[in-house]
């Protein structure tokens, strides 16, 4: 009972910590969401209304060299969060050739190494507390590799935050870009009504890196929020299980104590009767 009570106390502390971190992550996600939405709307407007745009990030390449950025946690005790996104990413990579693996989080690296897959690039810190500075570093590396023709496609596997009690693993293609990716960009200006200076092409070139930074940051923040939602739910379940176990152990302890007392009383009474019978 003492061991279960101590475990319950640890689970309760982890539940409180994850609740606080989850709230902060959700706030970051809500702050970043309008930024990404507006950039997507601007890029969509340029592609739809500014005529033919030529940009290396729009050209589909014939090769199969695909970089997959897989985001998971640094540790466990978060329900099925790690399992869901890692199994999805692993299955997706098995169906593709020429994989270049980029991991975020210690659990991600350990998982793929256990599957016999070599990790090409590893990032650890962003999975714990993602910041724009860390994300810019990651995004710049990805952009440089794509510009230098080292990769043909870049994808990111993460956990999409839907609500506190619902998170979904997802894979999103970062590069190359296409108009289909901006279909859900929301309201935007009437095609052709906006004048871009110095030109639509240069404006597009300036916005694309910012868009990629925003998307990577969004994926990291959503994964971070999903991790702590899953851990919060797992620790809450652990607390309830500990309470039930303590209740059962308490009942069993009371039953055994009562049985012991009854046995001792029976032994005392038997001894007293023996003494009386001897005296008679």
C-alpha positions as CSV (number, residue, x, y, z in Angstrom):
1,X,0.0,0.0,0.0
2,X,2.9,2.4,0.8
3,X,4.4,1.6,-2.6
4,X,1.2,2.2,-4.5
5,X,0.6,5.5,-2.6
6,X,4.0,6.7,-3.5
7,X,3.4,5.8,-7.2
8,X,0.1,7.6,-7.1
9,X,1.8,10.7,-5.7
10,X,4.4,10.6,-8.6
11,X,1.6,10.2,-11.1
12,X,-0.3,13.1,-9.6
13,X,2.8,15.4,-9.9
14,X,3.4,14.4,-13.5
15,X,-0.3,15.0,-14.2
16,X,-0.1,18.6,-12.9
17,X,3.2,19.3,-14.8
18,X,1.8,18.0,-18.1
19,X,-1.4,20.0,-17.6
20,X,0.6,23.2,-17.2
21,X,2.9,22.4,-20.2
22,X,-0.1,21.4,-22.3
23,X,-1.8,24.7,-21.7
24,X,1.4,26.6,-22.6
25,X,1.8,24.6,-25.8
26,X,-1.8,25.1,-26.9
27,X,-1.4,28.8,-26.3
28,X,1.7,28.8,-28.6
29,X,-0.2,26.8,-31.2
30,X,-3.2,29.2,-31.1
31,X,-0.7,32.1,-31.5
32,X,1.1,30.6,-34.5
33,X,-2.1,29.4,-36.3
34,X,-3.2,32.8,-37.7
35,X,0.4,33.5,-38.9
36,X,0.5,30.2,-40.9
37,X,-3.0,30.8,-42.2
38,X,-2.3,34.3,-43.5
39,X,1.0,33.2,-45.2
40,X,-0.9,30.2,-46.8
41,X,-3.6,32.6,-48.0
42,X,-0.9,35.0,-49.5
43,X,0.9,32.1,-51.3
44,X,-2.4,30.8,-52.6
45,X,-3.3,34.2,-53.9
46,X,0.0,34.6,-55.7
47,X,-0.3,31.1,-57.3
48,X,-3.9,31.7,-58.4
49,X,-3.8,35.3,-59.5
50,X,-0.3,36.4,-60.4
51,X,0.1,34.3,-63.5
52,X,2.8,31.7,-64.1
53,X,5.2,31.5,-61.2
54,X,8.5,29.8,-61.6
55,X,10.2,28.8,-58.4
56,X,12.5,25.8,-57.6
57,X,10.2,24.8,-54.7
58,X,7.3,24.4,-57.0
59,X,9.0,21.9,-59.4
60,X,8.2,18.3,-58.8
61,X,11.3,16.1,-59.1
62,X,11.5,12.7,-60.6
63,X,13.8,11.2,-58.0
64,X,12.8,9.2,-54.9
65,X,15.1,10.8,-52.4
66,X,12.7,11.6,-49.6
67,X,13.6,13.2,-46.2
68,X,11.2,12.4,-43.5
69,X,11.2,14.5,-40.3
70,X,9.7,12.3,-37.5
71,X,8.6,14.0,-34.3
72,X,8.0,12.1,-31.1
73,X,8.9,12.6,-27.4
74,X,12.1,12.3,-25.3
75,X,10.5,9.9,-22.9
76,X,7.6,7.6,-22.4
77,X,4.7,7.5,-19.9
78,X,2.4,9.2,-22.4
79,X,0.0,6.5,-23.4
80,X,0.1,5.6,-27.1
81,X,1.4,9.0,-28.3
82,X,4.9,7.7,-29.3
83,X,3.6,4.4,-30.6
84,X,1.0,5.8,-33.0
85,X,3.2,8.4,-34.8
86,X,6.3,6.2,-34.9
87,X,4.5,3.1,-36.3
88,X,2.8,5.3,-38.9
89,X,6.0,7.0,-40.0
90,X,7.8,3.6,-40.1
91,X,5.1,2.0,-42.2
92,X,5.2,5.0,-44.6
93,X,9.0,4.9,-45.0
94,X,8.9,1.2,-45.7
95,X,6.6,1.9,-48.7
96,X,9.1,4.5,-50.1
97,X,12.6,4.3,-51.5
98,X,15.6,6.5,-50.9
99,X,14.7,7.5,-47.3
100,X,16.6,10.1,-45.5
101,X,15.7,10.0,-41.8
102,X,15.6,13.1,-39.5
103,X,14.5,12.4,-36.0
104,X,13.3,14.8,-33.3
105,X,13.3,13.3,-29.8
106,X,15.2,10.5,-28.1
107,X,12.4,8.0,-28.3
108,X,12.3,8.5,-32.1
109,X,15.9,7.7,-32.6
110,X,15.7,4.7,-30.3
111,X,12.7,3.4,-32.2
112,X,14.2,3.5,-35.6
113,X,17.6,2.2,-34.5
114,X,15.7,-0.8,-33.0
115,X,14.2,-1.3,-36.5
116,X,17.6,-1.4,-38.0
117,X,17.3,2.0,-39.7
118,X,20.1,4.5,-39.7
119,X,19.3,8.0,-38.4
120,X,20.9,10.6,-40.7
121,X,20.2,13.8,-38.6
122,X,19.0,14.0,-35.0
123,X,17.5,16.9,-33.1
124,X,16.7,16.5,-29.4
125,X,16.0,19.8,-27.7
126,X,13.0,20.9,-29.9
127,X,10.9,18.1,-28.7
128,X,11.1,19.3,-25.1
129,X,10.3,23.0,-25.5
130,X,10.1,24.1,-29.2
131,X,11.2,27.6,-30.0
132,X,11.3,29.6,-33.2
133,X,15.1,29.8,-33.0
134,X,15.4,26.0,-33.0
135,X,12.8,25.7,-35.7
136,X,14.6,28.2,-38.0
137,X,17.7,26.2,-37.6
138,X,15.9,23.0,-38.7
139,X,14.0,24.7,-41.5
140,X,17.2,26.3,-42.9
141,X,18.9,22.9,-43.0
142,X,16.0,21.4,-44.9
143,X,15.8,24.2,-47.3
144,X,19.6,24.1,-48.0
145,X,19.5,20.4,-48.7
146,X,16.6,20.8,-51.1
147,X,18.1,23.8,-52.9
148,X,21.4,21.9,-53.3
149,X,19.5,19.0,-55.0
150,X,20.3,16.6,-52.2
151,X,16.6,15.7,-51.8
152,X,13.6,15.3,-54.0
153,X,10.9,15.5,-51.4
154,X,10.6,16.6,-47.7
155,X,7.9,15.3,-45.4
156,X,7.2,15.7,-41.8
157,X,5.5,13.1,-39.5
158,X,3.9,14.6,-36.4
159,X,0.9,14.3,-34.1
160,X,-1.9,16.7,-35.1
161,X,-3.6,18.4,-32.1
162,X,-7.4,18.2,-32.5
163,X,-8.5,18.6,-28.9
164,X,-7.4,17.8,-25.4
165,X,-8.8,14.2,-25.8
166,X,-8.1,13.7,-29.4
167,X,-4.7,13.6,-31.2
168,X,-4.0,12.2,-34.7
169,X,-0.7,11.1,-36.3
170,X,-0.3,12.8,-39.7
171,X,2.3,13.1,-42.5
172,X,2.5,16.4,-44.3
173,X,4.6,17.2,-47.4
174,X,6.7,20.3,-47.0
175,X,8.5,20.4,-50.3
176,X,7.8,20.7,-53.2
177,X,4.9,23.0,-52.9
178,X,1.7,22.8,-54.9
179,X,-1.6,24.7,-55.1
180,X,-3.5,21.8,-53.7
181,X,-1.7,22.2,-50.3
182,X,-3.3,25.7,-49.9
183,X,-6.8,24.6,-50.6
184,X,-7.8,25.1,-47.0
185,X,-6.0,28.4,-46.6
186,X,-9.3,30.2,-46.0
187,X,-10.4,33.6,-47.2
188,X,-8.1,35.5,-49.5
189,X,-8.2,38.5,-51.8
190,X,-9.8,38.3,-55.2
191,X,-7.3,36.9,-57.7
192,X,-5.5,39.6,-59.6
193,X,-6.6,42.4,-57.2
194,X,-3.3,42.6,-55.2
195,X,-0.2,44.2,-56.5
196,X,3.1,42.6,-55.3
197,X,6.3,44.6,-55.1
198,X,8.9,44.3,-56.5
199,X,7.2,41.2,-58.2
200,X,5.1,38.2,-57.4
201,X,8.0,35.9,-57.9
202,X,10.2,37.8,-55.4
203,X,7.4,38.1,-52.9
204,X,6.7,34.4,-53.3
205,X,10.4,33.6,-52.7
206,X,10.5,35.7,-49.6
207,X,7.3,34.1,-48.1
208,X,8.1,30.5,-48.8
209,X,10.9,30.1,-46.2
210,X,8.7,31.9,-43.6
211,X,5.9,29.5,-44.5
212,X,8.2,26.5,-44.1
213,X,9.4,27.8,-40.7
214,X,5.8,28.3,-39.6
215,X,4.7,24.8,-40.7
216,X,7.7,23.1,-38.9
217,X,7.0,25.2,-35.8
218,X,3.3,24.3,-36.0
219,X,4.1,20.6,-36.2
220,X,6.5,20.7,-33.3
221,X,4.1,22.7,-31.1
222,X,1.2,20.4,-32.0
223,X,3.3,17.4,-31.2
224,X,4.4,18.9,-27.9
225,X,0.8,19.7,-26.9
226,X,-0.4,16.3,-28.0
227,X,2.4,14.6,-25.9
228,X,1.4,16.4,-22.7
229,X,-2.3,15.8,-23.4
230,X,-1.6,12.1,-23.7
231,X,0.6,12.1,-20.6
232,X,-2.0,14.1,-18.7
233,X,-4.6,11.5,-19.6
234,X,-2.2,8.6,-18.9
235,X,-1.3,9.9,-15.5
236,X,-4.9,10.6,-14.6
237,X,-5.7,7.0,-15.5
238,X,-2.7,5.9,-13.4
239,X,-4.1,7.9,-10.4
240,X,-7.5,6.3,-10.7
241,X,-6.0,2.8,-11.0
242,X,-3.9,3.5,-7.9
243,X,-7.0,4.6,-6.0
244,X,-8.8,1.5,-7.0
245,X,-5.8,-0.7,-6.0
246,X,-5.5,1.1,-2.7
247,X,-9.2,0.5,-2.0
248,X,-8.8,-3.2,-2.8
249,X,-5.6,-3.5,-0.7
250,X,-7.3,-1.6,2.2
251,X,-10.2,-4.0,2.2
252,X,-7.9,-7.0,2.0
253,X,-5.8,-5.6,4.8
254,X,-8.9,-5.0,7.0
255,X,-10.1,-8.5,6.2
256,X,-6.8,-10.1,7.2
257,X,-6.6,-7.9,10.3
258,X,-10.1,-9.0,11.4
259,X,-9.2,-12.6,10.7
260,X,-6.0,-12.3,12.8
261,X,-7.9,-10.7,15.6
262,X,-10.6,-13.4,15.5
263,X,-8.0,-16.1,15.5
264,X,-6.2,-14.5,18.5
265,X,-9.5,-14.3,20.4
266,X,-10.3,-17.9,19.5
267,X,-6.8,-19.0,20.8
268,X,-7.3,-16.9,24.0
269,X,-10.7,-18.4,24.6
270,X,-9.4,-21.9,23.9
271,X,-6.5,-21.4,26.4
272,X,-8.9,-20.1,29.0
273,X,-11.2,-23.1,28.6
274,X,-8.3,-25.4,28.9
275,X,-7.2,-23.7,32.2
276,X,-10.7,-24.0,33.6
277,X,-11.0,-27.7,32.6
278,X,-7.6,-28.4,34.3
279,X,-8.7,-26.6,37.4
280,X,-11.9,-28.6,37.6
